[in-house]
Amino acid sequence: KETSSPSLGKDRADTVIIGGGCVGVSLAYHLAKAGLKDVVLLEKSELTAGSTWHAAGLTTYFHPGINLKKIHYYSIKLYEKLEEETGQAVGFHQPGSIRIASTPTRVDEFKYQMTRAGWHSTEQYLITPEKVQELFPLLNMDTVLAGLYNPGDGHIDPYSLTMALAAGARKYGAQLNYPVEVTNLKSRSDGTWDVETPLGMIQAKRIVNTAGFWARDIGKMIGLQHPLIPVHHQYVVTSTIPEVKALKTELPVIRDLEGSYYLRQERDGLLFGPYESEEKMKLQDSWVTNGVPPGFGKELFESDLDRIMEHIEAAMEMVPVLKKADIVNTIAGPITYSPDILPMVGPHQGVRNYWVAIGFGYGIIHAGGIGKYLSDWILEGEPPFDLIELDPNRYGKWTTTEYTAAKARESYGFNNIVGYPKEERFAGRPTERTSGLYDLLKSKCSMGFHAGWEQPHWFYKPGDETGYKPSFRRTNWFDPVGREYKQVMEKVGVIDLSPFGKFKVKGRDSVKLLDHLFANVVPKVGSTNISHMLTPRGKVYAELTVSQLYPGEFMLITGSGSELHDLRWIEEEVTRGGYKVDIENMTDEMGVLGVAGPYARQILQKLTREDLSDGSFKFLQSKHLKLSDIAVTAIRISYTGELGWELYHRKEDSVALHSAIMEAGQKEGIDNFGTYALNALRLEKGFRAWGAEMNCDTNPLEAGLEYFVKLNKPADFTGKQALKQIKEKGLKRRLVYLTLETDNVDPEGNESVWYNGKVIGNTTSGTFSYSAQQSLAFAYVPTELSKVGQKLEVELLGKNYPATIIQEPLVLTEPTRMRLQRKGESPKI
């Protein structure tokens, strides 16, 4: 056991890391190894105190999230060579792991996961019951239908791992100081921080909160309420079991998903850890309200075997040798949960140079990869790849303590639930973040959750099977969505778009700022365009709709999930460039209604004196007008690609505006539509979506966004030089547009694309096209396979379906159809 005498050693640092668990120490190791001088880690008691030391130490390549697989992969590869690099043993066992399917739905889930593994470097196999038994001979095979097998998985000793990372961090020049408690944090006007401790103060260029279940207390010092809550996690260790001792090779880790537990070999016995249901599991609520008790470090909670009895029984049924085993140790310790179990990683909006890596439900497997990921981001100014699902800014003021507690219960209880596409979870809903139309619409539709908001996915009609019925195949919303699709294409539909992120930017330097931020030109007064913010390496950081409402005053619109993600980037640029602008986040105050379809103009014209004719109100124009005496900012744009407007208004006017439009459209057969129909409409028109076709993993040229990127504009926008180089070198892959011949299943995105028996790419999003009556998807494939007419295959639920690259779009947009008609050509719908 190593000791450290408490001292600060220095009064200035580039980066101060607060918290000495495996995540904080991994970040110190990676930053120092990458050559950053002046890395200081402060730990209030000793390294690994908190959740690290008592973790079960599981390591797995598996993750349902596409890019989190990369984090897991990096961690395991690092742990394999850490002992050699640092001279410290890490106790790494790699017997593999098997997830057990004991229902047909589970087998579908494994097939769904396998199609997402094909284009990753991780080894993963769907194996037969016979193979499961061969790998884990002590299983009762009565219910086993299949296994999902990851060779190379296993477990590591968390204490030894952290000590090896610490040795590496010191070797490369980082300072790890403990016991040193951080007592206060003060931001200075130049963006640096004063970190106060009982031993004095350190001035830091940036601080990173990696404080585990103390992370809330650190956040509170600077006025942030991080949505975190400690959960009681228990696992049990048995004494020697003769049948285990007799084995020649170590058993793989198993995860019995129906029984909701993991089980692995521990010396000659077994270690078993369950996840109880949300009713039975226990939260440490008092720490949220009163803070973590002073002096709590390497303590544990009282164990409670009654709470996990049904899981113990399930495990005895599955692994009968457990029935005769004695329990020698029960560990009950705190693990920090965020509302959705995923950690929060990255810079925080609204606070300069404050970064977080907190909320790790699975800190051991994430530590290595997250240390590298954050280190790269800190040193290079942009994330190495896209992990928006971990963005700390996915939560906002709407994330209350009650919400966090309800969600943590649900997430813990649902740890091993079937992961369906289009998953909805209902605990903690609705939040205070409801649109003005929520009460009016909630009983008429199936609502989806988007960044705290409730938004209609699809609407019910008499005879429909209502409610949320998840499935890997077409389900109860398939026909209603087709009906809504037809409604927009043939008549007119209204959609609640209030969850959009909405910012007002104005001031002396607003034009200059936007010209530097965006790859497109700055729209003229009264005009709107689609613009992209790029990273210095030329990746797509964000896509926004930009309108210049008055000279020098702009409205910026982004997707609901990107609101604070985009705002942080813009604010950082303002600070860096010293721009004189005011930015106001109007997201919660402003409602948005979309009206789209052939009769949209006819209906809206009944409500206003403003001339809405094509000559007077052109596509991509914005105007202030009154509809039925309600002030709106109307933009002629629609993500449906049909004739339509987005109507921005005060949230309190939403009901009146919606009623007026519905009333005016009675004769034309107006109706509501939801986001599922919107998705089908946008895919048919070939519209890309941020987070699917483009993100920090893609550049705008391969994504087919050249039209929006003005490389010849005078302003030196972020990413311009990188894009010029990308263009010169030529593209290795391209986004293509595919039709598929499927049966009762449609592509969602992230499926493997095959050619000649090999995986050569991946889909990004997909849908059923109600116009072509077949499936449709976007996919990235190598340039040489990107020509129209190319035959490929797309894997869905374990089967490869024929796919053909077609000319996009499948359906021309309404403005294009009008233009062709004026030329006397007949456009394809």
C-alpha positions, -999 to 999 in steps of 0.1 A, spaced: 0 0 0 15 33 -10 13 65 11 16 101 0 24 130 22 -1 158 17 14 188 -1 4 209 -30 39 211 -45 30 240 -67 6 270 -68 -1 269 -106 -12 241 -129 -25 237 -164 -51 212 -153 -63 203 -119 -82 170 -117 -105 166 -86 -109 130 -75 -86 100 -74 -108 71 -85 -99 52 -117 -114 78 -140 -95 108 -125 -62 88 -124 -67 76 -160 -71 112 -171 -40 123 -153 -21 94 -169 -33 102 -204 -27 140 -202 8 135 -188 16 108 -213 5 131 -241 30 157 -229 9 181 -209 30 197 -183 16 207 -149 -11 181 -144 -22 180 -107 -47 155 -92 -62 162 -58 -78 134 -38 -95 141 -5 -86 108 12 -67 81 -8 -66 68 -44 -96 45 -52 -117 57 -22 -153 60 -32 -168 36 -58 -135 23 -74 -121 1 -47 -151 -20 -41 -162 -24 -78 -166 -59 -92 -142 -49 -119 -160 -63 -149 -145 -54 -184 -165 -60 -216 -162 -51 -252 -200 -51 -255 -220 -19 -255 -252 -11 -274 -240 24 -281 -220 27 -313 -192 49 -301 -191 37 -265 -179 4 -280 -148 24 -289 -143 35 -253 -146 -1 -241 -123 -14 -268 -96 12 -259 -99 4 -222 -93 -33 -227 -64 -28 -251 -48 -4 -226 -53 -27 -196 -37 -56 -215 -4 -37 -217 -4 -15 -186 15 -40 -164 44 -41 -190 45 -3 -192 43 6 -155 57 -25 -138 25 -27 -117 4 -59 -117 -32 -52 -126 -48 -86 -120 -64 -87 -154 -84 -119 -163 -98 -124 -198 -119 -155 -199 -145 -139 -222 -181 -133 -214 -215 -146 -225 -249 -129 -224 -276 -155 -221 -308 -153 -241 -336 -174 -226 -365 -159 -246 -371 -155 -284 -372 -117 -279 -338 -118 -264 -325 -138 -294 -339 -110 -316 -321 -84 -294 -288 -103 -299 -293 -103 -337 -301 -66 -335 -268 -61 -316 -248 -83 -339 -257 -62 -369 -242 -32 -350 -210 -51 -343 -200 -60 -378 -185 -26 -386 -165 -24 -353 -131 -40 -345 -146 -58 -315 -149 -96 -317 -185 -106 -309 -204 -138 -318 -239 -152 -316 -234 -187 -303 -255 -218 -299 -266 -234 -266 -241 -262 -273 -213 -237 -275 -225 -219 -244 -224 -251 -225 -189 -260 -237 -176 -226 -225 -196 -227 -192 -201 -263 -183 -218 -256 -149 -249 -240 -165 -284 -255 -163 -292 -254 -201 -330 -258 -197 -339 -223 -208 -308 -212 -228 -317 -204 -264 -285 -186 -275 -255 -166 -262 -238 -134 -272 -201 -141 -268 -172 -116 -265 -138 -133 -262 -114 -110 -244 -139 -98 -219 -133 -105 -182 -125 -86 -150 -97 -66 -135 -87 -57 -99 -98 -21 -96 -73 -12 -69 -43 -25 -89 -56 -9 -121 -58 25 -104 -23 21 -89 -8 11 -122 -24 42 -139 -11 63 -110 24 49 -115 22 57 -152 9 92 -145 38 99 -121 63 84 -146 52 110 -172 53 139 -148 18 143 -133 15 151 -96 -10 131 -75 -16 148 -42 -36 132 -13 -51 136 12 -59 171 -1 -95 182 0 -108 209 -23 -128 233 -1 -138 259 -27 -136 269 -63 -135 304 -77 -136 314 -113 -115 344 -123 -124 369 -150 -98 355 -174 -114 320 -173 -88 305 -149 -97 290 -115 -86 293 -79 -87 259 -63 -88 263 -26 -75 236 -2 -65 235 35 -29 235 23 -32 266 2 -45 276 -33 -36 264 -68 -44 286 -98 -56 263 -127 -61 269 -164 -89 243 -162 -105 220 -137 -119 186 -143 -144 172 -118 -139 134 -116 -151 133 -80 -175 103 -82 -203 105 -56 -187 138 -43 -191 153 -78 -224 170 -68 -207 187 -38 -179 200 -62 -206 212 -86 -225 230 -59 -193 251 -52 -199 268 -85 -236 268 -85 -242 237 -106 -266 209 -96 -252 178 -113 -280 153 -117 -263 124 -98 -275 100 -71 -257 72 -53 -272 37 -57 -267 8 -33 -251 -20 -54 -246 -54 -38 -226 -84 -49 -219 -116 -32 -187 -138 -31 -189 -175 -23 -164 -198 -6 -146 -225 -26 -169 -246 -48 -153 -281 -56 -168 -281 -92 -153 -247 -99 -119 -256 -84 -118 -288 -106 -120 -267 -138 -89 -265 -160 -97 -230 -174 -114 -200 -158 -151 -197 -165 -163 -169 -187 -183 -141 -170 -220 -147 -176 -248 -122 -177 -282 -138 -172 -304 -110 -186 -338 -124 -175 -324 -131 -140 -308 -96 -141 -274 -104 -126 -238 -110 -136 -217 -140 -123 -180 -147 -126 -153 -169 -111 -135 -154 -81 -106 -177 -72 -122 -211 -67 -156 -197 -59 -181 -174 -77 -190 -138 -75 -225 -128 -82 -241 -93 -86 -277 -85 -93 -297 -54 -103 -329 -53 -84 -362 -39 -97 -369 -2 -93 -393 -9 -64 -367 -29 -44 -334 -12 -52 -321 14 -28 -309 50 -33 -288 70 -9 -312 100 -12 -298 117 20 -265 123 2 -283 143 -25 -300 166 0 -273 168 27 -241 160 8 -218 130 14 -211 125 51 -177 140 60 -150 113 63 -168 88 41 -142 72 19 -137 34 20 -168 26 40 -196 3 28 -233 1 35 -252 -25 55 -259 -54 32 -294 -67 27 -297 -102 12 -335 -102 14 -336 -74 -12 -318 -96 -37 -333 -130 -28 -352 -135 -61 -320 -129 -81 -301 -154 -59 -328 -180 -66 -326 -173 -103 -288 -177 -102 -291 -210 -83 -315 -222 -109 -291 -212 -138 -259 -223 -120 -270 -252 -97 -236 -255 -79 -244 -222 -62 -271 -240 -41 -244 -257 -20 -220 -227 -18 -214 -206 13 -215 -168 11 -182 -155 26 -186 -119 17 -214 -94 7 -203 -61 -6 -229 -32 -6 -213 0 -18 -223 33 -35 -223 37 -72 -231 70 -88 -259 70 -113 -270 97 -137 -307 96 -148 -298 75 -179 -269 55 -164 -245 71 -189 -217 92 -175 -213 130 -182 -181 137 -200 -168 169 -214 -168 207 -209 -199 222 -192 -220 249 -207 -223 282 -189 -190 278 -170 -156 284 -186 -129 258 -184 -149 235 -162 -149 199 -174 -166 168 -159 -161 130 -161 -188 120 -136 -218 97 -131 -201 64 -140 -222 34 -133 -194 13 -150 -163 33 -141 -138 4 -145 -145 -4 -181 -149 33 -190 -119 46 -172 -92 39 -198 -111 50 -228 -126 81 -212 -92 92 -199 -79 90 -235 -110 106 -250 -110 136 -226 -72 140 -229 -75 143 -267 -104 167 -264 -85 189 -239 -53 190 -260 -68 193 -295 -99 215 -289 -124 191 -302 -136 156 -294 -117 127 -312 -151 112 -321 -187 118 -314 -201 109 -280 -231 133 -277 -249 107 -256 -223 115 -228 -226 153 -232 -230 168 -197 -252 194 -214 -279 169 -223 -293 178 -189 -306 213 -180 -325 232 -154 -355 209 -159 -335 180 -144 -347 182 -108 -336 160 -79 -370 142 -80 -365 135 -117 -329 122 -111 -341 99 -84 -370 85 -104 -348 79 -134 -319 64 -114 -344 39 -99 -357 30 -134 -323 28 -150 -310 5 -123 -340 -17 -124 -340 -17 -162 -302 -26 -163 -309 -58 -182 -342 -50 -199 -345 -57 -236 -330 -28 -256 -355 -21 -283 -352 4 -311 -370 37 -305 -370 30 -268 -391 50 -244 -388 50 -206 -415 67 -186 -403 74 -150 -400 110 -140 -422 122 -169 -433 147 -178 -407 172 -165 -416 209 -162 -404 212 -198 -437 207 -216 -448 227 -247 -479 249 -246 -497 221 -264 -489 192 -241 -522 191 -221 -542 195 -253 -524 166 -271 -512 141 -245 -543 119 -246 -544 119 -284 -509 105 -292 -479 85 -282 -454 109 -267 -416 107 -270 -391 122 -247 -366 147 -262 -342 166 -239 -368 169 -212 -396 177 -236 -427 156 -245 -432 155 -282 -459 136 -302 -444 105 -321 -477 95 -337 -515 102 -332 -543 78 -324 -575 73 -343 -605 51 -334 -595 14 -340 -558 20 -335 -539 -1 -310 -528 27 -287 -498 30 -264 -461 22 -265 -456 -13 -280 -418 -17 -286 -407 -43 -311 -377 -52 -334 -403 -55 -362 -431 -32 -375 -454 -25 -347 -486 -7 -337 -475 27 -351 -467 14 -386 -501 21 -402 -509 53 -383 -476 68 -394 -485 59 -430 -518 77 -425 -500 108 -412 -475 107 -440 -504 107 -465 -520 135 -446 -490 158 -452 -484 147 -488 -520 151 -499 -536 176 -475 -520 194 -446 -506 185 -412 -496 204 -380 -467 193 -358 -455 206 -324 -418 215 -329 -414 234 -296 -385 213 -284 -362 229 -310 -332 248 -293 -337 285 -301 -312 313 -296 -312 350 -304 -279 365 -313 -275 403 -318 -249 430 -313 -222 449 -331 -202 417 -341 -231 393 -347 -225 391 -385 -187 387 -380 -192 360 -354 -216 340 -375 -194 343 -406 -166 328 -386 -187 301 -369 -206 288 -400 -194 273 -432 -224 288 -451 -228 325 -459 -247 347 -435 -283 351 -447 -296 386 -456 -322 403 -435 -355 385 -440 -338 353 -452 -330 319 -437 -305 292 -445 -291 259 -433 -256 264 -418 -231 241 -402 -206 247 -375 -174 227 -381 -146 216 -358 -110 227 -366 -105 192 -382 -134 199 -405 -160 176 -388 -197 186 -385 -201 199 -349 -237 211 -355 -264 220 -380 -286 250 -374 -312 270 -392 -300 307 -393 -324 336 -400 -315 373 -400 -347 388 -386 -335 425 -383 -302 440 -393 -276 423 -370 -303 403 -351 -304 365 -358 -325 336 -347 -306 303 -346 -325 270 -344 -311 236 -336 -324 201 -326 -337 195 -291 -308 172 -281 -282 197 -293 -294 229 -275 -267 233 -248 -241 213 -268 -244 240 -296 -248 270 -272 -215 260 -254 -196 260 -286 -209 294 -297 -203 309 -263 -167 296 -263 -161 312 -297 -175 345 -285 -151 345 -256 -121 333 -276 -126 359 -303 -137 387 -280 -169 393 -301 -193 420 -289 -226 401 -290 -256 392 -268 -268 356 -269 -302 348 -254 -315 312 -251 -352 314 -259 -358 276 -260 -382 274 -230 -401 307 -237 -409 300 -274 -433 276 -290 -430 263 -325 -457 249 -348 -449 234 -382 -477 235 -408 -470 215 -440 -487 201 -470 -503 213 -503 -530 233 -485 -507 250 -460 -507 283 -477 -545 283 -484 -552 277 -447 -527 302 -432 -538 328 -457 -573 328 -440 -557 340 -408 -535 369 -420 -535 400 -442 -499 393 -451 -496 381 -487 -484 344 -484 -483 338 -522 -451 323 -537 -440 356 -552 -444 375 -519 -433 349 -494 -406 328 -510 -390 296 -498 -363 303 -471 -377 337 -462 -387 348 -427 -413 374 -417 -430 388 -387 -467 386 -390 -500 381 -372 -520 350 -375 -555 354 -360 -540 384 -341 -512 362 -326 -477 375 -333 -455 349 -350 -421 348 -367 -429 327 -398 -401 309 -417 -410 293 -450 -392 260 -444 -403 225 -436 -383 194 -427 -411 175 -445 -398 190 -478 -434 199 -486 -449 234 -488 -448 246 -452 -440 271 -426 -424 270 -391 -443 295 -368 -423 308 -338 -444 324 -311 -447 329 -273 -453 296 -256 -484 309 -239 -500 315 -273 -495 279 -285 -530 267 -277 -547 297 -293 -525 295 -324 -530 257 -328 -568 261 -324 -570 289 -349 -551 269 -375 -571 237 -369 -604 258 -372 -593 274 -404 -583 241 -420 -615 221 -413 -626 222 -450 -592 211 -462 -592 181 -438 -563 194 -415 -549 171 -389 -519 166 -365 -488 146 -373 -458 134 -352 -421 130 -355 -422 94 -369 -440 106 -400 -417 136 -402 -387 112 -402 -402 92 -431 -409 125 -450 -374 139 -445 -357 106 -455 -377 104 -487 -365 139 -496 -329 130 -489 -326 154 -460 -297 146 -437 -301 146 -399 -275 158 -374 -265 129 -351 -272 104 -379 -258 113 -413 -234 139 -398 -217 145 -365 -181 148 -352 -173 115 -370 -181 129 -404 -170 158 -427 -196 177 -447 -181 166 -481 -185 129 -475 -220 136 -460 -231 153 -492 -234 188 -477 -213 207 -503 -242 229 -512 -241 244 -477 -204 248 -474 -190 279 -491 -152 273 -493 -148 304 -515 -164 329 -490 -139 355 -477 -143 347 -440 -119 321 -426 -145 300 -409 -135 272 -384 -126 241 -403 -121 258 -437 -84 249 -440 -90 213 -429 -118 210 -455 -96 222 -483 -71 195 -474 -98 169 -472 -110 179 -507 -75 178 -521 -68 144 -508 -101 130 -520 -128 112 -501 -125 76 -489 -162 71 -483 -195 87 -492 -230 88 -479 -253 69 -503 -290 65 -505 -304 29 -506 -337 12 -512 -340 -23 -495 -361 -53 -502 -371 -63 -467 -400 -81 -450 -415 -71 -417 -385 -51 -405 -370 -17 -415 -336 -2 -410 -330 22 -381 -294 32 -385 -260 17 -375 -267 -16 -393 -238 -33 -411 -237 -29 -449 -222 -60 -468 -206 -65 -502 -191 -98 -514 -193 -114 -480 -176 -85 -461 -188 -57 -440 -179 -25 -459 -199 2 -442 -229 11 -421 -263 27 -423 -270 60 -405 -308 61 -405 -336 44 -422 -374 41 -425 -402 26 -445 -410 47 -475 -447 50 -477 -444 64 -513 -422 36 -527 -436 10 -504 -402 -3 -495 -374 4 -470 -351 33 -474 -317 41 -457 -287 64 -458 -254 46 -455 -216 53 -456 -197 31 -481 -163 32 -497 -162 57 -526 -156 29 -552 -189 13 -542 -209 45 -541 -222 47 -576 -260 47 -584 -271 12 -593 -245 -5 -570 -260 -36 -554 -252 -41 -517 -267 -59 -487 -279 -46 -454 -281 -68 -423 -313 -66 -403 -320 -90 -374 -294 -116 -385 -304 -116 -422 -289 -98 -452 -314 -81 -474 -307 -69 -510 -301 -31 -513 -295 -9 -543 -280 26 -543 -305 50 -560 -303 86 -572 -315 108 -544 -340 120 -534 -367 94 -538 -393 122 -537 -385 157 -549 -391 186 -525 -420 209 -532 -398 239 -541 -380 217 -567 -412 204 -581 -425 239 -585 -393 250 -602 -395 221 -627 -432 228 -634 -424 264 -642 -399 251 -668 -426 228 -682 -410 196 -670 -430 169 -651 -414 163 -617 -415 130 -599 -434 131 -566 
